[in-house]
Amino acid sequence: MDTNRLIFGTGVSSSKDYDGLKQVIRAAVESRILAFDTAPSYGTEEVLGRILKELSDEMVIDRESLFIQTKIDAWQMQESDGNISKYVESAMKKLGVDYIDSLLIHWPVPEYFNTTWESFVKLRRAGAVRKIGVCNVRLRHLKQFAAFDYVPDIIQIERNPLRTCGKEIDFCLEHGIEVQAYSPLCKMDERLRDSGILKKVSQKNGKSLGQTVLRWHIDTGVTPVFTSTKPQRVGEYAGIFDFKLSDEDICKISSLNIDYKMYLESMLCPGL
Ligand SMILES: NC(=O)c1ccc[n+]([C@@H]2O[C@H](COP(=O)([O-])OP(=O)(O)OC[C@H]3O[C@@H](n4cnc5c(N)ncnc54)[C@H](OP(=O)(O)O)[C@@H]3O)[C@@H](O)[C@H]2O)c1
């Protein structure tokens, strides 16, 4: 079992209320998924912290076994002119932790990017944050990191079989940067749900379509950040560590790429 290669997201498409979220997080933890993704804009830092504290006490899980990732939103970069440490303190308070496993810039807003990244590097060196990174980057952003003395530990990008992000992934694998895929199932878009390729590969391995897609991420070196409002589905998606895709099947799934983008960057990150 290598369930630390799956991250449960509490943002888009996730339950946000205490009861709904606790049910799915319980299902995740019972399946040994111990990594979680949040952000201030999701409004789930506090409820996630509370639920993890309760489940850790109940199931005797130590803090070191958990991986808790949050983000700095664009408005926070702008409001503080990149001096974001006060927001990290308030995130730690909300999450009920004394360090954050991973902190990501949510959107690489050009005006505040450099100062924010400098703050991130300081926080990492001080130990308040264990890993630092950036979401929503393309190859051109990654190349710009050559000018800094610290490259990201992690990037998080929209990625699924309809959007394979080959250039970014090759760059990251070459430079030792971990890649996380958000919207890894593309919300089970009908082009995936109806794909003959995915159906055949899934049948061959005795797995569901969703399990096959999540396994494709892992077998291409990427960590998926998925979500569901259904405890049963969370358990199903944890069951992907007893098989591996063949190189041929990986190529077939990757051939579904059409560079499809669900989230409009220009709306969320003006100037990107
Ligand atoms: N950094 C960023 O800018 C950014 C942006 C977006 C998302 N994220 C992160 O990524 C996480 C996941 O994002 P996402 O929700 O867009 O992606 P996703 O995990 O690809 O999609 C989840 C959605 O797909 C549905 N689904 C899953 N399996 C299904 C199946 N077999 N049949 C039908 N529907 C199915 C789920 O419905 P059910 O609830 O019914 O299971 C849910 O509505 C977020 O929670 C967040 O943590 C980050």
The ligand as an SDF file (V2000), in Angstrom:
LIG
                    3D

 48 52  0  0  0  0  0  0  0  0999 V2000
   -4.8850   24.5740   -7.0760 N   0  0  0  0  0  0  0  0  0  0  0  0
   -6.0090   24.8490   -7.7040 C   0  0  0  0  0  0  0  0  0  0  0  0
   -6.1480   25.9070   -8.3520 O   0  0  0  0  0  0  0  0  0  0  0  0
   -7.1440   23.8470   -7.6500 C   0  0  0  0  0  0  0  0  0  0  0  0
   -8.2320   23.9850   -8.5190 C   0  0  0  0  0  0  0  0  0  0  0  0
   -9.2560   23.0380   -8.4630 C   0  0  0  0  0  0  0  0  0  0  0  0
   -9.1830   21.9770   -7.5580 C   0  0  0  0  0  0  0  0  0  0  0  0
   -8.1180   21.8710   -6.6930 N   0  0  0  0  0  0  0  0  0  0  0  0
   -8.0550   20.7540   -5.6910 C   0  0  0  0  0  0  0  0  0  0  0  0
   -8.3550   19.5270   -6.3240 O   0  0  0  0  0  0  0  0  0  0  0  0
   -9.4660   18.8800   -5.6770 C   0  0  0  0  0  0  0  0  0  0  0  0
  -10.2540   18.0750   -6.6730 C   0  0  0  0  0  0  0  0  0  0  0  0
  -10.7420   18.9230   -7.6950 O   0  0  0  0  0  0  0  0  0  0  0  0
  -12.0480   18.6310   -8.5640 P   0  0  0  0  0  0  0  0  0  0  0  0
  -13.2150   18.4190   -7.7020 O   0  0  0  0  0  0  0  0  0  0  0  0
  -12.1020   19.6910   -9.5970 O   0  0  0  0  0  0  0  0  0  0  0  0
  -11.6460   17.2630   -9.2980 O   0  0  0  0  0  0  0  0  0  0  0  0
  -12.0450   15.7310   -9.3930 P   0  0  0  0  0  0  0  0  0  0  0  0
  -11.5510   15.0010   -8.1850 O   0  0  0  0  0  0  0  0  0  0  0  0
  -11.5290   15.3640  -10.7360 O   0  0  0  0  0  0  0  0  0  0  0  0
  -13.6340   15.6770   -9.4500 O   0  0  0  0  0  0  0  0  0  0  0  0
  -14.4590   15.4620   -8.3510 C   0  0  0  0  0  0  0  0  0  0  0  0
  -15.8830   15.4130   -8.8490 C   0  0  0  0  0  0  0  0  0  0  0  0
  -16.0240   14.3050   -9.7480 O   0  0  0  0  0  0  0  0  0  0  0  0
  -17.1240   13.5110   -9.3320 C   0  0  0  0  0  0  0  0  0  0  0  0
  -16.7970   12.0950   -9.5970 N   0  0  0  0  0  0  0  0  0  0  0  0
  -15.7180   11.4100   -9.1850 C   0  0  0  0  0  0  0  0  0  0  0  0
  -15.7890   10.1290   -9.6250 N   0  0  0  0  0  0  0  0  0  0  0  0
  -16.9400   10.0160  -10.3100 C   0  0  0  0  0  0  0  0  0  0  0  0
  -17.5620    8.9550  -11.0070 C   0  0  0  0  0  0  0  0  0  0  0  0
  -17.0070    7.7330  -11.0720 N   0  0  0  0  0  0  0  0  0  0  0  0
  -18.7430    9.2010  -11.6080 N   0  0  0  0  0  0  0  0  0  0  0  0
  -19.3350   10.4210  -11.5440 C   0  0  0  0  0  0  0  0  0  0  0  0
  -18.7830   11.4910  -10.8960 N   0  0  0  0  0  0  0  0  0  0  0  0
  -17.6010   11.2860  -10.2890 C   0  0  0  0  0  0  0  0  0  0  0  0
  -17.2810   13.7460   -7.8400 C   0  0  0  0  0  0  0  0  0  0  0  0
  -18.6330   13.5400   -7.4940 O   0  0  0  0  0  0  0  0  0  0  0  0
  -19.0800   12.7910   -6.1360 P   0  0  0  0  0  0  0  0  0  0  0  0
  -19.0080   13.8200   -5.0570 O   0  0  0  0  0  0  0  0  0  0  0  0
  -20.4760   12.3670   -6.4530 O   0  0  0  0  0  0  0  0  0  0  0  0
  -18.1400   11.6430   -5.9140 O   0  0  0  0  0  0  0  0  0  0  0  0
  -16.8970   15.2220   -7.7450 C   0  0  0  0  0  0  0  0  0  0  0  0
  -18.0200   16.0540   -8.0500 O   0  0  0  0  0  0  0  0  0  0  0  0
  -10.2220   20.0450   -5.0160 C   0  0  0  0  0  0  0  0  0  0  0  0
  -11.0590   19.6230   -3.9700 O   0  0  0  0  0  0  0  0  0  0  0  0
   -9.0820   20.9120   -4.5610 C   0  0  0  0  0  0  0  0  0  0  0  0
   -8.5380   20.4140   -3.3430 O   0  0  0  0  0  0  0  0  0  0  0  0
   -7.0910   22.7760   -6.7480 C   0  0  0  0  0  0  0  0  0  0  0  0
  1  2  1  0
  2  3  2  0
  2  4  1  0
  4  5  1  0
  4 48  2  0
  5  6  2  0
  6  7  1  0
  7  8  2  0
  8  9  1  0
  8 48  1  0
  9 10  1  0
  9 46  1  0
 10 11  1  0
 11 12  1  0
 11 44  1  0
 12 13  1  0
 13 14  1  0
 14 15  2  0
 14 16  1  0
 14 17  1  0
 17 18  1  0
 18 19  2  0
 18 20  1  0
 18 21  1  0
 21 22  1  0
 22 23  1  0
 23 24  1  0
 23 42  1  0
 24 25  1  0
 25 26  1  0
 25 36  1  0
 26 27  1  0
 26 35  1  0
 27 28  2  0
 28 29  1  0
 29 30  1  0
 29 35  2  0
 30 31  1  0
 30 32  2  0
 32 33  1  0
 33 34  2  0
 34 35  1  0
 36 37  1  0
 36 42  1  0
 37 38  1  0
 38 39  2  0
 38 40  1  0
 38 41  1  0
 42 43  1  0
 44 45  1  0
 44 46  1  0
 46 47  1  0
M  CHG  2   8   1  16  -1
M  END
$$$$
